[in-house]
């Protein structure tokens, strides 16, 4: 499926230079979390953090197949930030985005980790796909805080991950 999606991306080339990306991060999220993305992520990462985000509701090309839009967004972004909730696991497109980012990581970016997980709710390991647990073991995640002080650290860590 990865190669089928890639074949639809016209002129696809593996990227090795960080300066070639259109976006700093592609934000993968389910519709239930769009308020968090459109309000909090854009305010804290784009407006205040000077990052350029790819958000499907705003940046995907109308009329283009969704799988092509997803593949292009991942390829054109330095990182893929997945906003993780239980609904994320239930969404076909969210899991497709996660898996395409994993394939981009393995086959096009020389194994460099391009995925960063943001947990909006507490999720037990037994509720997660095994491939996601592997990323958690590599420390490529952060949990949403419950206090204002933690909120400052939270957004700082995401900015750091996006630009690394």
N, C-alpha and C positions, 0 to 999 in steps of 0.2 A: 504494500500500500504506500510506503514511503516513496519508493521509486516512481510509482504512478503519479503521486502528488507532485514530486519533483519534476517529472517530465512535462507537466503542465506549466511549469514556471519557465517562461521563455528567457533564454540567455543565462540560465543558472550557472554560477561558478562558485566554487568553494571560497570562502573568505578567509584571509589570514591577517589582514591589516585592520586594526580597530578603527582606523579613520574612514573606512569605507561604509559605515553604517548610516542609514537614514535616521534611525531612531536609537535612543539609548536603551529603551526597553519596550517590549511588547507585553501588555498586561492581559493575562488569560484569566477569565472569571465567568461565573454563571450569572444569568440575568437577575437572580435574587440579590446579588451583591453589587449591582450597577450603581446604586446610590453611593456606596463606599468608594467605588472607583471614580465615578464622575465628580463627586464632591471632595472627598478626602485625598485620594491619590493625585488627582490633577492639581489641587490647591497646594499640597505639600511637596510634590515632586517636580511638577512643571512650573507653577507660578513662583513658589519660594525656592525650589531646589534647582531650577534652571536645567531640568532634564527634558528631553523630547520623548514623549510616550506615544506608542501606537495603541489606540483603543478602538476596538472593532466598530462600535456604534458611531464613531466619528471618522475613522481613517480608512475603513475598508472601501474598496471601489464598488459602487453599485453595478449590478449586471454581471459581475465577475463571480465565478463559482466560489462558494464559501471555502472549499478546500484549497483553492488557489490563493485566495486572500490570506488564509491562515499560513500557508507555507511561505508566501512572500513576506508576511509580517515577521515571522520568526527569522527568516534569512536576512531581512533588512534591519534587524535589531541586534544590538550588542548582547542583550540579555532577554530572557523570558521570565517574567514575574508571574507566578501562579497564585491567585488568591484562593486559598483552600478553605472550603467548608464541606459539609456532607453533601450538599447539593452539587458541588463541583464534581464529585465522584459519580453522581447520577447523570450528569450531562454528557451526552455523546460527544459534542463538540469540544467541551473542556478536556476530556480525556484524549481526544484526537490532538488537540493543541499540545498537551503535555507530552504525548508520544512523539509528535513531530519535532518538538524541541529536543527530546532525547536523541532522536535520530540525527538532527542537525549537530548536536553535541558530539556524537560518536563519529559520524562520517564526514562532516564538513569543517569542524573546528578542532581537529586533532585531539579530541578528548577533553578539551578545556570545558569546564563546567559553565554552561550558559543559563542554567535554570536556578531560580531563587524562589523558595516557597514562603508564602506569608499565610500563617494560620490565623483565621479570624475567630475560630472557635476551638475548644479543646476536643481533640479527636484521638481516640485510643489507637495504638499501633495495629491492633487486630482489625480495625475498620479501614485500613489503608491498603492500597495495592503494594505488592512487594517492591516494585521498582521505585516507588516513592520512599519507602523505608530506606533504600540504599542511599538516596540523596540526603535524608535526614542524618544518616551515619556520617556523611561528609560535612555536616554542619551547615548546609546550604538552606537554612530556614530561619524564620523568626516568628514569634507568637505576638499577637496583638495585645497590648497592655491594657490594664484596667485603671490606670491612673495617669494624671497629666505629666508627671515627671517621666514616667516610662514612655509616654507618647513621644516626647522629644528624642529620647534615645532610639525608639522604634523607627521614626522617620529618618534619623541620621544613619542608622544601619542599612536601611533600604537604599538611600542615596549612595552610600559607600559601595554596596553590592552592585548597583547599576553601573557605576563608573569604574569598577575594578576589572 
